[in-house]
Amino acid sequence: MAESFGNDAERYDRARPRYPQAMVDRIVAACPGPDVLDVGCGTGIEARQFQAAGCKVLGVEPDPRMADFARHSGVEAEVATFEAWDPVGRDFDAVIAGMAWHWVDPVAGAVKAAQVLRPGGRWAAFWNVSQLPPGLDEAIATVCQRVMPDGPFDFKGMMKNAVDMYQLMFDKVADGIRAGGGFGETEQWRFDWEHPCTRDELLDLLPTQGAFTRLPPDTLAEVLEGVGAAVDAIGGSFTMRYATVVVTAVRTTTA
């Protein structure tokens, strides 16, 4: 699944939500300098936001298709997994990861982050957790379960309790940082925001998400048809609520 997001890098960059400016500003303000390493930079979505905030960003991305898109969008990107990437003596004021740190080994990633961060530098991984309106979440989950009955996902659980389910991952990420050493106590920051979403925007977004990136075209078309009908039934648009959650820690002066 981790290697499937580059199948349509252009759609991924177009459809995936950006991060709230308040989050970017808080991370930048909490860093000792402007040099940022973006782990799993993808198409460069968060890298461009941090560049706009005055940072100098280097991306590391395992998928050459995503890295190529990032480069064409103005982001310097090197192709490698973070665990295998060679910093060649470079160090940074911040290591960030947007919707990506769960693909990194939690302990090996923590050790690598500590190695490339300057003392006092900040590690920050963050995720956009989407929350559909009540009723629509159940309707869409029903469509997904019907079309993909043998899939690995509990769609009803995911859509009803998205933040709670993500919290399990946030806790695992924090445990990895503690186990890797070199960091102070982890913190969790949360930013709640909303986005008016149309039927077409949702249908553009869904194929970029891990549950759908590897579906056969006919199966994906059936999912999108059902989801489109569910949105049409409530008037063709809705308000998507997001909780953007940051798990972060500061590099200590000693390993």
C-alpha positions in Angstrom: 0.0 0.0 0.0 2.8 2.4 0.9 4.1 2.1 -2.7 0.7 2.7 -4.3 0.2 6.4 -3.7 2.3 7.4 -6.7 0.0 5.7 -9.1 -1.6 9.0 -9.7 0.7 11.7 -8.2 -1.2 14.5 -9.9 -4.5 13.5 -8.4 -2.9 13.0 -5.0 -1.4 16.5 -5.0 -4.6 18.1 -6.2 -7.1 16.3 -4.0 -5.3 15.8 -0.6 -6.1 18.4 1.9 -3.5 20.9 3.0 -2.6 21.5 6.7 -3.9 24.4 8.8 -1.7 27.4 8.7 -1.8 27.6 12.5 -0.1 24.2 12.6 2.6 25.2 10.2 3.2 28.5 12.2 3.4 26.7 15.5 5.9 24.2 14.3 8.1 26.8 12.7 8.0 29.0 15.8 9.1 26.0 17.9 12.1 25.3 15.8 15.6 26.8 16.4 16.2 27.5 12.7 14.8 27.2 9.1 16.4 24.0 7.9 13.7 21.3 7.6 13.8 17.7 6.5 10.5 16.4 5.3 10.2 12.6 5.7 7.9 10.9 3.1 7.4 14.2 1.4 5.1 12.8 -1.3 4.3 15.3 -3.9 5.5 18.2 -1.7 2.2 19.3 -0.1 3.5 20.2 3.3 7.0 21.0 2.0 5.6 23.9 0.0 3.6 25.1 3.0 6.8 25.2 5.1 8.7 26.9 2.3 6.0 29.6 2.2 6.6 30.1 5.9 10.3 30.8 5.3 11.9 27.4 5.7 14.4 25.7 3.5 13.1 22.1 2.9 14.7 18.9 1.7 12.3 16.0 1.1 13.0 12.3 1.3 10.5 10.1 -0.5 10.7 6.4 -1.4 8.4 6.6 -4.4 10.3 8.1 -7.4 7.0 9.2 -9.0 6.0 11.2 -6.0 9.6 12.6 -5.6 9.6 13.7 -9.3 6.3 15.5 -8.9 7.7 17.2 -5.8 10.8 18.4 -7.7 8.6 19.8 -10.4 6.6 21.7 -7.8 9.7 23.4 -6.5 10.8 21.0 -3.7 14.2 19.4 -3.5 13.6 15.7 -3.0 15.9 12.6 -2.7 14.6 9.1 -3.3 15.0 6.7 -0.4 13.2 5.3 2.6 14.1 7.4 5.6 15.7 4.4 7.4 18.1 3.8 4.5 18.6 7.5 3.5 22.2 8.8 3.8 22.3 12.4 5.1 25.9 12.7 4.1 26.8 14.7 7.1 23.9 17.1 6.8 21.8 18.1 9.9 18.6 20.0 10.4 16.5 22.2 12.7 13.4 20.1 12.2 12.3 16.7 10.9 8.7 16.7 9.8 6.4 14.1 8.3 2.9 14.7 7.0 0.6 11.6 6.8 3.8 9.5 6.5 5.5 8.6 9.8 3.3 5.5 10.2 5.2 4.0 7.2 8.5 4.5 9.0 9.8 2.0 11.5 8.9 3.7 14.8 12.2 3.0 16.6 14.7 3.0 13.7 13.0 6.2 12.5 13.4 7.8 15.9 17.1 6.9 16.0 17.6 8.4 12.5 15.7 11.5 13.3 17.8 12.1 16.4 21.0 11.6 14.3 20.1 14.3 11.8 18.6 16.8 14.2 20.7 19.5 15.8 20.5 19.8 19.6 17.2 21.6 20.3 15.8 20.7 16.9 12.2 19.5 16.7 10.7 16.3 15.3 7.0 16.7 14.3 4.8 14.1 12.7 1.2 15.1 11.8 -1.9 13.7 10.3 -5.2 15.1 9.0 -8.0 13.0 10.4 -11.2 13.5 8.4 -14.7 13.2 10.0 -17.7 12.9 7.8 -21.1 14.3 9.0 -23.3 11.8 11.0 -25.5 9.8 8.6 -23.2 10.4 5.6 -20.4 8.4 7.3 -22.7 5.4 7.8 -24.0 5.6 4.2 -20.5 5.7 2.8 -19.3 2.9 5.1 -22.2 0.8 3.9 -21.3 1.3 0.3 -17.7 0.4 1.0 -18.5 -2.7 3.0 -20.9 -3.9 0.2 -18.5 -3.4 -2.6 -15.4 -4.7 -0.7 -16.8 -7.3 1.7 -13.5 -9.1 2.0 -11.3 -6.0 2.4 -9.0 -5.5 5.4 -10.8 -2.4 6.6 -13.6 -1.9 9.1 -15.2 1.0 7.3 -17.9 1.6 9.8 -15.5 1.7 12.7 -13.0 3.9 10.8 -15.6 6.5 9.9 -17.4 6.6 13.2 -14.4 6.7 15.4 -11.6 8.1 13.2 -9.8 10.2 15.8 -10.0 7.4 18.4 -8.6 4.9 15.9 -5.8 7.3 15.0 -5.0 7.8 18.6 -3.7 4.2 18.8 -1.3 5.1 16.1 -0.2 8.3 17.8 0.5 6.4 20.9 2.6 3.9 19.0 4.5 6.7 17.3 5.2 8.3 20.7 6.4 5.0 22.1 8.9 4.7 19.3 10.3 8.1 19.9 10.8 7.3 23.6 12.4 3.9 22.7 14.8 5.5 20.2 16.3 7.9 22.7 17.7 11.3 22.1 14.4 13.2 22.7 12.5 14.9 25.5 8.9 14.1 26.3 6.5 13.9 23.4 3.6 16.3 23.1 0.4 16.2 21.1 -1.1 19.2 19.5 -4.5 19.3 17.9 -6.0 21.8 15.4 -9.7 21.5 14.5 -10.9 23.0 11.2 -13.6 22.6 8.6 -13.8 22.4 4.8 -16.8 22.8 2.6 -16.7 19.7 0.4 -18.6 19.0 -2.8 -19.5 15.6 -4.3 -16.8 16.0 -7.0 -14.1 16.9 -4.4 -14.9 13.8 -2.4 -14.8 11.5 -5.4 -11.5 13.1 -6.4 -10.1 12.5 -2.9 -11.2 8.9 -2.2 -8.9 7.2 -4.9 -5.9 8.8 -3.2 -6.6 7.0 0.2 -4.9 3.8 1.1 -8.2 1.8 1.2 -8.8 2.5 -2.5 -5.4 3.0 -4.2 -5.1 -0.7 -5.3 -8.6 -1.4 -6.3 -9.4 -2.7 -9.8 -10.9 0.1 -11.9 -14.4 -1.5 -12.0 -14.5 -2.0 -8.2 -13.3 1.6 -7.7 -16.0 2.9 -10.1 -18.7 1.0 -8.1 -17.4 2.5 -4.9 -17.4 6.0 -6.4 -20.9 5.6 -7.9 -22.3 4.6 -4.5 -20.5 7.4 -2.6 -21.6 9.9 -5.2 -25.2 8.8 -4.7 -24.9 9.1 -0.9 -23.7 12.7 -1.2 -26.3 13.6 -3.8 -28.9 12.3 -1.3 -27.9 15.1 1.1 -27.8 17.9 -1.5 -24.5 17.3 -3.2 -22.2 18.9 -0.7 -21.4 18.9 3.0 -18.9 20.2 5.6 -15.9 17.9 6.2 -14.5 18.3 9.7 -10.8 17.7 10.2 -8.7 17.2 13.3 -5.0 17.8 12.5 -3.0 16.1 15.2 0.8 16.7 15.7 3.0 14.3 17.7 6.2 16.2 18.5 9.3 16.2 20.6 12.6 18.1 21.0 16.0 16.7 20.4 17.9 16.8 23.6 21.5 18.0 23.8 22.8 14.5 24.6 21.9 11.2 22.9 
